[in-house]
Amino acid sequence: MNELIKIETSESGAPCVSGRELHAFLEVGTEYMKWTERYFIPFGFEEGTDFSSELTKSTGGRPAIDHALTIDMAKELCMIQRTERGKQARQYFLQVEKDWNSPQKIMARALALAEKELATIRTTVQVQQQQIAELQPKATYYDLVLQCKNAIPVSIIAKDYGYSARKMNELLNERGVQFKQGKNGPWLLYQKYAGMGYTSTKTQNFPDKNGEMFARVHMYWTQKGRMFIYDLLKKDGILPTIEREQEEVEEAAAE
């Protein structure tokens, strides 16, 4: 079918035509805006239903008002003109409608819509997968922490990372969290962290080789302190073993 007047697609996906292009094709002697005032509203056409207004650039580059007309409205305007050009344009629009409603075109639009919806679903799934991947490591370690309610020695936390207690103590010392009280004394928190509820200390009595009792202070980490260590080390890319293994699985699956 030869294109007498360019057919556009409206926001709803239906075919439409430029009012100015139709006006030019019909060779109407009246100025475009006066033509619209004479025929649009007085003939019962409604904006938002039969046509929509839009700004375009005129030949001189200045903004000009144009209208996107439904094919039904365009056909009626052609009939109103009662000219040979109007009759020709109306026959053209009838063929446009026939082509638009053909089984092939209906199927093509349905497939295009299905593909668009599928693409949206794919994007949604990908976003959800990323959000799960972002949230899962922390949730997994939180689950591990929630299983334990009591304060625990640093050796247990170190085990979460595959470290020795000595290495974990050194990491916390390097980050200004704790210091060692004397050569053989206990690890204690710096004042900045002392009142945060991260630790609890316990004094235990032990007999020496001569059977004399002496006291030794041990520092235990609360579950709040355990999560503090988690957040602290994560900033430097240091993750618990359970999360490192999970990342390796996800990376392998993505390859």
Secondary structure, DSSP 8 states (H G I E B T S, - for coil): ---SS-EEE-TTS-EEEEHHHHHHHTT-SS-HHHHHHHHTTTTT--BTTTEEEEEEE-TTSSEEEEEEEEHHHHHHHHHHHTSHHHHHHHHHHHHHHHHHTSHHHHHHHHHHHHHHHHHHHHHHHHHHHHHHHHHHHHHHHHHHHHT--S-B-HHHHHHHTT--HHHHHHHHHHTTSEEESSSSS-EEE-HHHHTTT-EEEEEEEEE-TTS-EEEEEEEEE-HHHHHHHHHHHHTTT---HHHHHHHHHHHHHH-
